[in-house]
Amino acid sequence: MASPRLADALRRVLGPAGPELGCDECFDRLDAYVEAGLAGGGALADAAVPGMRAHLAGCPACREEHDSLRALVAGEPAGPPAPRARGGHRRTGRGSRSVRRR
């Protein structure tokens, strides 16, 4: 039998044993996962969208979307918004420029 450290290292290298989701599929199925989780807990959510829990554990952007959607649907106050870059979009830091007509 393999040692726990070896087993853990193999799990990290081989990835999840179940189905894997990409960000696009995660986003498409996030509402079903959140609704199932609120209705019946984690087991029901995992059955509704296999692979979602593993994706959320490894993808900060999708996890943020999940947390925001869950708070909205559950009626919980959302956490503080991410800080915005000066004069721009909070993720890209790009500001919008107005075009002046002459």
Contacts in CASP RR format, 6 or more apart in sequence:
PFRMAT RR
TARGET T0000
AUTHOR 0000-0000-0000
METHOD contacts of the structure
MODEL  1
MASPRLADALRRVLGPAGPELGCDECFDRLDAYVEAGLAGGGALADAAVP
GMRAHLAGCPACREEHDSLRALVAGEPAGPPAPRARGGHRRTGRGSRSVR
RR
2 10 0 8 1.000
15 54 0 8 1.000
16 51 0 8 1.000
16 54 0 8 1.000
18 50 0 8 1.000
18 51 0 8 1.000
18 54 0 8 1.000
19 50 0 8 1.000
19 51 0 8 1.000
20 51 0 8 1.000
20 54 0 8 1.000
20 55 0 8 1.000
21 29 0 8 1.000
21 49 0 8 1.000
21 51 0 8 1.000
21 52 0 8 1.000
21 54 0 8 1.000
21 55 0 8 1.000
22 55 0 8 1.000
23 55 0 8 1.000
23 59 0 8 1.000
23 61 0 8 1.000
23 62 0 8 1.000
26 52 0 8 1.000
26 55 0 8 1.000
26 56 0 8 1.000
26 59 0 8 1.000
26 62 0 8 1.000
27 62 0 8 1.000
27 65 0 8 1.000
29 49 0 8 1.000
29 52 0 8 1.000
30 52 0 8 1.000
30 62 0 8 1.000
30 65 0 8 1.000
30 66 0 8 1.000
30 69 0 8 1.000
31 69 0 8 1.000
32 48 0 8 1.000
32 49 0 8 1.000
33 45 0 8 1.000
33 48 0 8 1.000
33 49 0 8 1.000
33 52 0 8 1.000
33 66 0 8 1.000
34 45 0 8 1.000
34 66 0 8 1.000
34 69 0 8 1.000
34 70 0 8 1.000
34 73 0 8 1.000
35 73 0 8 1.000
36 42 0 8 1.000
36 44 0 8 1.000
36 45 0 8 1.000
36 47 0 8 1.000
36 48 0 8 1.000
36 49 0 8 1.000
37 44 0 8 1.000
37 45 0 8 1.000
37 48 0 8 1.000
38 70 0 8 1.000
38 73 0 8 1.000
38 74 0 8 1.000
42 53 0 8 1.000
45 52 0 8 1.000
45 53 0 8 1.000
46 52 0 8 1.000
46 53 0 8 1.000
55 62 0 8 1.000
56 62 0 8 1.000
56 63 0 8 1.000
56 66 0 8 1.000
57 63 0 8 1.000
68 78 0 8 1.000
70 76 0 8 1.000
71 77 0 8 1.000
71 78 0 8 1.000
71 79 0 8 1.000
72 78 0 8 1.000
81 90 0 8 1.000
82 90 0 8 1.000
82 91 0 8 1.000
83 90 0 8 1.000
84 90 0 8 1.000
84 93 0 8 1.000
85 92 0 8 1.000
85 93 0 8 1.000
86 93 0 8 1.000
87 93 0 8 1.000
87 95 0 8 1.000
88 94 0 8 1.000
88 95 0 8 1.000
88 96 0 8 1.000
89 95 0 8 1.000
END
